[in-house]
């Protein structure tokens, strides 16, 4: 999910279909070594949502400076999982 003014980053989403009645006992997620890369430009910010039928359409996207000037990583979590109710 994108947030207005924050960087639009690539993401990977997958769905695993299991046979009916399967019981998941544990999930382990892992990722490879982290690499850094210097970019020549800022990453494009996501546009803000607009209400359908609204006459107020933003002319340009405003950058969220709290993210773009922060020393912290964005996003702060590399992996998120969807919690399914029992």
Backbone as numpy.savetxt, mean C-alpha at the origin, in Angstrom:
# Nx Ny Nz CAx CAy CAz Cx Cy Cz
-4.21 -0.69 -0.86 -5.06 0.48 -0.86 -4.16 1.72 -0.86
-4.50 2.66 -1.70 -3.73 3.89 -1.77 -4.34 4.94 -0.86
-3.48 5.84 -0.36 -3.93 6.94 0.48 -3.56 8.24 -0.21
-4.50 9.15 -0.31 -4.28 10.42 -0.99 -3.04 11.16 -0.50
-2.19 11.60 -1.44 -1.00 12.36 -1.12 0.21 11.52 -0.75
0.01 10.23 -0.52 1.11 9.34 -0.15 1.63 8.62 -1.39
2.87 8.11 -1.35 3.46 7.46 -2.53 2.66 6.28 -3.06
2.56 6.19 -4.37 1.95 5.04 -5.03 3.07 4.03 -5.25
3.02 2.92 -4.53 4.07 1.91 -4.59 3.53 0.62 -5.18
4.40 -0.15 -5.83 3.94 -1.44 -6.34 3.59 -2.37 -5.18
2.65 -3.25 -5.44 2.28 -4.21 -4.41 1.95 -5.54 -5.06
2.06 -6.57 -4.28 1.78 -7.92 -4.75 0.67 -8.49 -3.88
-0.39 -8.92 -4.50 -1.51 -9.51 -3.79 -1.77 -10.90 -4.35
-2.05 -11.85 -3.48 -2.36 -13.20 -3.96 -3.50 -13.79 -3.13
-4.23 -14.66 -3.75 -5.30 -15.38 -3.08 -5.01 -16.87 -3.22
-5.12 -17.56 -2.13 -4.89 -19.00 -2.14 -6.23 -19.67 -1.88
-6.66 -20.49 -2.82 -7.91 -21.22 -2.66 -7.62 -22.61 -2.11
-8.28 -22.94 -1.03 -8.09 -24.23 -0.37 -9.37 -25.05 -0.50
-9.23 -26.35 -0.46 -10.42 -27.20 -0.52 -11.37 -26.91 0.64
-12.67 -27.07 0.39 -13.68 -26.85 1.43 -13.36 -27.71 2.65
-13.44 -27.12 3.82 -13.19 -27.84 5.06 -11.74 -27.80 5.51
-10.87 -27.15 4.74 -9.46 -27.05 5.13 -9.33 -26.30 6.44
-8.36 -26.69 7.24 -8.08 -26.01 8.51 -6.66 -25.46 8.43
-6.55 -24.15 8.56 -5.24 -23.50 8.54 -4.73 -23.42 9.96
-3.59 -24.03 10.21 -3.04 -24.04 11.56 -1.98 -22.95 11.75
-1.29 -22.56 10.68 -0.24 -21.56 10.82 0.08 -20.98 9.45
0.50 -19.73 9.44 0.94 -19.07 8.21 2.30 -18.44 8.48
3.24 -18.65 7.57 4.56 -18.04 7.70 4.84 -17.26 6.42
5.13 -15.97 6.55 5.45 -15.11 5.42 6.89 -14.67 5.52
7.60 -14.65 4.40 9.01 -14.26 4.40 9.30 -13.45 3.14
10.33 -12.62 3.21 10.76 -11.86 2.04 12.27 -11.88 1.96
12.80 -11.58 0.79 14.24 -11.63 0.55 14.96 -10.43 1.15
16.25 -10.41 0.94 17.11 -9.34 1.42 16.63 -7.98 0.89
16.78 -6.95 1.70 16.36 -5.60 1.34 17.47 -4.92 0.54
17.09 -4.27 -0.56 18.03 -3.51 -1.38 17.57 -2.07 -1.42
18.49 -1.12 -1.44 18.14 0.28 -1.56 18.53 0.80 -2.93
17.81 1.81 -3.37 18.06 2.39 -4.67 17.81 3.89 -4.58
18.70 4.68 -5.14 18.52 6.13 -5.15 17.67 6.48 -6.37
16.61 7.24 -6.14 15.71 7.61 -7.23 16.01 9.05 -7.66
15.86 9.31 -8.94 16.14 10.65 -9.45 14.95 11.60 -9.28
13.77 11.03 -9.03 12.57 11.84 -8.84 11.79 11.31 -7.64
10.87 12.13 -7.13 9.99 11.68 -6.06 8.98 10.69 -6.65
8.54 9.76 -5.82 7.53 8.80 -6.24 6.19 9.53 -6.33
5.45 9.27 -7.37 4.17 9.93 -7.61 3.21 9.72 -6.44
2.57 10.78 -5.96 1.60 10.62 -4.88 0.25 10.15 -5.43
-0.50 9.44 -4.60 -1.83 8.97 -4.98 -2.81 10.14 -4.96
-3.75 10.14 -5.89 -4.77 11.19 -5.87 -5.71 10.99 -4.69
-6.36 12.07 -4.28 -7.35 11.98 -3.22 -8.66 11.47 -3.80
-9.44 10.73 -3.01 -10.72 10.24 -3.53 -11.67 11.40 -3.83
-12.52 11.20 -4.81 -13.51 12.19 -5.19 -14.88 11.54 -5.14
-15.85 12.25 -4.61 -17.21 11.72 -4.54 -17.81 11.73 -5.94
-18.34 10.58 -6.35 -18.92 10.47 -7.68 -20.04 11.49 -7.86
-20.00 12.20 -8.97 -21.01 13.20 -9.27 -20.69 14.57 -8.69
-19.60 14.66 -7.91 -19.22 15.94 -7.32 -18.63 16.85 -8.38
-18.91 18.15 -8.27 -18.35 19.11 -9.22 -16.98 19.60 -8.76
-16.58 19.23 -7.55 -15.29 19.67 -7.01 -14.23 18.60 -7.29
-13.53 18.75 -8.38 -12.47 17.82 -8.76 -11.13 18.51 -8.54
-10.23 17.92 -7.74 -8.93 18.57 -7.51 -8.13 18.67 -8.80
-7.48 19.83 -9.01 -6.69 20.04 -10.22 -5.35 19.34 -10.14
-4.81 19.22 -8.94 -3.54 18.52 -8.77 -3.54 17.79 -7.44
-2.71 16.78 -7.34 -2.60 16.03 -6.10 -1.62 16.73 -5.17
-2.00 16.90 -3.93 -1.14 17.53 -2.93 -0.32 16.45 -2.25
1.00 16.63 -2.23 1.91 15.67 -1.60 1.79 15.74 -0.09
1.71 14.59 0.55 1.70 14.51 2.01 3.14 14.65 2.49
3.51 15.86 2.87 4.89 16.16 3.26 5.35 15.38 4.49
4.41 14.94 5.34 4.82 14.18 6.53 5.44 12.84 6.11
5.04 12.31 4.97 5.61 11.05 4.47 6.87 11.33 3.67
6.79 12.29 2.75 7.90 12.55 1.83 9.13 13.16 2.51
8.97 13.81 3.64 10.13 14.40 4.34 10.56 13.59 5.56
9.84 12.53 5.87 10.16 11.72 7.04 11.38 10.84 6.80
12.10 10.54 7.85 13.23 9.61 7.80 12.74 8.17 7.98
11.48 8.00 8.36 10.90 6.68 8.59 10.55 6.03 7.25
10.54 4.69 7.23 10.16 3.95 6.04 8.66 4.08 5.79
8.29 4.08 4.53 6.87 4.08 4.16 6.65 2.99 3.13
5.69 2.14 3.35 4.87 2.00 4.56 5.68 1.36 5.69
5.17 1.47 6.89 5.93 0.94 8.04 5.83 -0.58 8.15
4.89 -1.20 7.45 4.77 -2.67 7.44 4.99 -3.17 6.02
5.80 -4.19 5.87 6.09 -4.76 4.56 5.02 -5.74 4.13
4.44 -6.43 5.10 3.47 -7.47 4.80 2.24 -7.23 5.66
1.07 -7.30 5.03 -0.18 -7.25 5.77 -1.01 -8.45 5.35
-1.79 -8.95 6.27 -2.63 -10.10 5.96 -4.07 -9.75 6.27
-4.97 -10.37 5.57 -6.40 -10.18 5.79 -6.84 -11.17 6.85
-7.48 -10.66 7.86 -7.98 -11.52 8.94 -9.38 -11.99 8.56
-9.59 -13.30 8.57 -10.89 -13.87 8.23 -11.57 -14.30 9.51
-12.82 -13.91 9.67 -13.58 -14.28 10.87 -13.86 -15.77 10.90
-13.92 -16.33 12.09 -14.22 -17.76 12.25 -15.67 -18.05 11.94
